[in-house]
Amino acid sequence: MYDVIIIGGGPAGLNAAMVLGRCRRNIVVFDTAKPRNRWSKNMNGFLTSDGMNPKDFIEKGRAELAKYKVEIKFKKIETATYSKGQFVVNDEDGTVYHSKKLLLATGLKDILPEIEGVESLYGTSVHHCPYCDGWESQDKAIAVYGKERKGVGQALGMKTWSESVTLYTDGTDGLTRSDRELLKRNEVHVITEPIARLEGEDGKLQYIVLENGERHEQQAMFFSTGSTQQSDLGNQLGCEFTSKGVIKTRRLQQSNIPGLFVAGDAARDVQMVIVAAAEGAKAGVAINKDLQLESRK
Ligand SMILES: Cc1cc2nc3c(=O)[nH]c(=O)nc-3n(C[C@H](O)[C@H](O)[C@H](O)COP(=O)(O)OP(=O)(O)OC[C@H]3O[C@@H](n4cnc5c(N)ncnc54)[C@H](O)[C@@H]3O)c2cc1C
């Protein structure tokens, strides 16, 4: 039986593993190696590692864990249950593992706008997070994509980085009169025509082409189309979710299930690498404290 099973080997899971490894805990990390930012070449906004390649960051993290007793298994966990103070998980081969505590650090995945040409530009000039990629898009012609009213907040927010912001609602017209007035006052252009495709080269967006044939020169696009949990394990275990689809946690990443902790994007908070890593550290400390108390004579 492991002290702790960590599911997810992104920044949250690896940082938890670091803290728990240093506490001499017997732990295993399961990972399918699909971190949310794998589309991107730069991880921005992480002090000391600003702009680092996300792949290099994860590889460096794994290498730093080598001196601790941390096992990493590149397997998918298909099911997880909790019963009588014990967690039981099954990997994709049907192998069963047991632990006293469980940390879910399985992250989120983004729902990309369904437009031809998005995938080849995603992570380079098409983004969802202004805190991650706003600086790199500063003073560019920025498009914001959001159907109905979903892009209004994002479009107004992007004025922090550029004077030239255009909101595309892609064939929908859910903007209220006050939305339109607010956008106009803040000099955000609005295009409601359906989009046919995005065109660009080497990952750089050049044109948004409308179904009516118009071609709009744009250099970056930010979208508001939401995200979902990367795994169903939180559901299986009976976690409580917020209305935005992330798992509710308390101050030290505790969930509503005893012994189950959730860290990183899967849990509620700012979705950035440094926050995910910090939540992993918080969960590691809380888990170790619980284990200390439980083993005290
Ligand atoms: C395009 C893009 C660019 C971004 N740029 C930045 C940036 O510049 N700066 C920044 O701070 N943030 C950035 N982010 C956000 C950042 O990616 C996340 O905040 C961060 O990855 C969250 O870390 P995490 O450990 O919670 O989850 P993740 O990094 O998503 O890691 C979760 C891990 O769990 C694994 N996993 C999931 N389910 C299972 C399972 N059932 N069994 C085993 N393993 C499983 C996955 O394969 C993955 O390796 C960006 C996101 C995107 C999409």
Ligand as a Chemical Component Dictionary entry (heavy atoms), coordinates in Angstrom:
data_LIG
# 
_chem_comp.id                   LIG 
_chem_comp.type                 NON-POLYMER 
_chem_comp.pdbx_formal_charge   0 
_chem_comp.three_letter_code    LIG 
# 
loop_
_chem_comp_atom.comp_id 
_chem_comp_atom.atom_id 
_chem_comp_atom.alt_atom_id 
_chem_comp_atom.type_symbol 
_chem_comp_atom.charge 
_chem_comp_atom.model_Cartn_x 
_chem_comp_atom.model_Cartn_y 
_chem_comp_atom.model_Cartn_z 
_chem_comp_atom.pdbx_ordinal 
LIG C1  C1  C 0 -1.974 26.820 -24.826 1  
LIG C2  C2  C 0 -1.760 27.073 -23.353 2  
LIG C3  C3  C 0 -0.748 27.897 -22.936 3  
LIG C4  C4  C 0 -0.550 28.158 -21.593 4  
LIG N1  N1  N 0 0.446  29.003 -21.237 5  
LIG C5  C5  C 0 0.694  29.227 -19.934 6  
LIG C6  C6  C 0 1.749  30.115 -19.553 7  
LIG O1  O1  O 0 2.421  30.713 -20.401 8  
LIG N2  N2  N 0 1.962  30.324 -18.230 9  
LIG C7  C7  C 0 1.210  29.702 -17.267 10 
LIG O2  O2  O 0 1.458  29.907 -16.076 11 
LIG N3  N3  N 0 0.200  28.845 -17.610 12 
LIG C8  C8  C 0 -0.069 28.597 -18.908 13 
LIG N4  N4  N 0 -1.091 27.766 -19.262 14 
LIG C9  C9  C 0 -1.892 27.128 -18.179 15 
LIG C10 C10 C 0 -1.157 25.873 -17.661 16 
LIG O3  O3  O 0 -1.028 24.962 -18.730 17 
LIG C11 C11 C 0 -1.914 25.219 -16.503 18 
LIG O4  O4  O 0 -2.216 26.182 -15.504 19 
LIG C12 C12 C 0 -1.060 24.099 -15.874 20 
LIG O5  O5  O 0 -0.671 23.168 -16.855 21 
LIG C13 C13 C 0 -1.858 23.393 -14.779 22 
LIG O6  O6  O 0 -1.066 22.374 -14.222 23 
LIG P1  P1  P 0 -1.748 21.035 -13.663 24 
LIG O7  O7  O 0 -0.634 20.243 -13.057 25 
LIG O8  O8  O 0 -2.917 21.365 -12.832 26 
LIG O9  O9  O 0 -2.350 20.294 -14.943 27 
LIG P2  P2  P 0 -1.648 19.806 -16.282 28 
LIG O10 O10 O 0 -0.405 20.540 -16.550 29 
LIG O11 O11 O 0 -2.706 19.819 -17.325 30 
LIG O12 O12 O 0 -1.225 18.310 -15.944 31 
LIG C14 C14 C 0 -2.180 17.302 -15.709 32 
LIG C15 C15 C 0 -1.511 15.963 -15.987 33 
LIG O13 O13 O 0 -2.395 14.905 -15.574 34 
LIG C16 C16 C 0 -2.348 13.874 -16.548 35 
LIG N5  N5  N 0 -3.585 13.085 -16.437 36 
LIG C17 C17 C 0 -4.862 13.516 -16.625 37 
LIG N6  N6  N 0 -5.720 12.510 -16.410 38 
LIG C18 C18 C 0 -4.978 11.434 -16.063 39 
LIG C19 C19 C 0 -5.308 10.084 -15.711 40 
LIG N7  N7  N 0 -6.566 9.655  -15.683 41 
LIG N8  N8  N 0 -4.290 9.223  -15.401 42 
LIG C20 C20 C 0 -2.994 9.653  -15.426 43 
LIG N9  N9  N 0 -2.636 10.922 -15.771 44 
LIG C21 C21 C 0 -3.617 11.791 -16.074 45 
LIG C22 C22 C 0 -2.195 14.629 -17.864 46 
LIG O14 O14 O 0 -1.684 13.811 -18.876 47 
LIG C23 C23 C 0 -1.222 15.739 -17.463 48 
LIG O15 O15 O 0 0.130  15.352 -17.636 49 
LIG C24 C24 C 0 -1.359 27.527 -20.606 50 
LIG C25 C25 C 0 -2.395 26.658 -21.019 51 
LIG C26 C26 C 0 -2.601 26.451 -22.372 52 
LIG C27 C27 C 0 -3.727 25.549 -22.801 53 
# 
loop_
_chem_comp_bond.comp_id 
_chem_comp_bond.atom_id_1 
_chem_comp_bond.atom_id_2 
_chem_comp_bond.value_order 
_chem_comp_bond.pdbx_ordinal 
LIG C1  C2  SING 1  
LIG C2  C3  SING 2  
LIG C2  C26 DOUB 3  
LIG C3  C4  DOUB 4  
LIG C4  N1  SING 5  
LIG C4  C24 SING 6  
LIG N1  C5  DOUB 7  
LIG C5  C6  SING 8  
LIG C5  C8  SING 9  
LIG C6  O1  DOUB 10 
LIG C6  N2  SING 11 
LIG N2  C7  SING 12 
LIG C7  O2  DOUB 13 
LIG C7  N3  SING 14 
LIG N3  C8  DOUB 15 
LIG C8  N4  SING 16 
LIG N4  C9  SING 17 
LIG N4  C24 SING 18 
LIG C9  C10 SING 19 
LIG C10 O3  SING 20 
LIG C10 C11 SING 21 
LIG C11 O4  SING 22 
LIG C11 C12 SING 23 
LIG C12 O5  SING 24 
LIG C12 C13 SING 25 
LIG C13 O6  SING 26 
LIG O6  P1  SING 27 
LIG P1  O7  DOUB 28 
LIG P1  O8  SING 29 
LIG P1  O9  SING 30 
LIG O9  P2  SING 31 
LIG P2  O10 DOUB 32 
LIG P2  O11 SING 33 
LIG P2  O12 SING 34 
LIG O12 C14 SING 35 
LIG C14 C15 SING 36 
LIG C15 O13 SING 37 
LIG C15 C23 SING 38 
LIG O13 C16 SING 39 
LIG C16 N5  SING 40 
LIG C16 C22 SING 41 
LIG N5  C17 SING 42 
LIG N5  C21 SING 43 
LIG C17 N6  DOUB 44 
LIG N6  C18 SING 45 
LIG C18 C19 SING 46 
LIG C18 C21 DOUB 47 
LIG C19 N7  SING 48 
LIG C19 N8  DOUB 49 
LIG N8  C20 SING 50 
LIG C20 N9  DOUB 51 
LIG N9  C21 SING 52 
LIG C22 O14 SING 53 
LIG C22 C23 SING 54 
LIG C23 O15 SING 55 
LIG C24 C25 DOUB 56 
LIG C25 C26 SING 57 
LIG C26 C27 SING 58 
# 
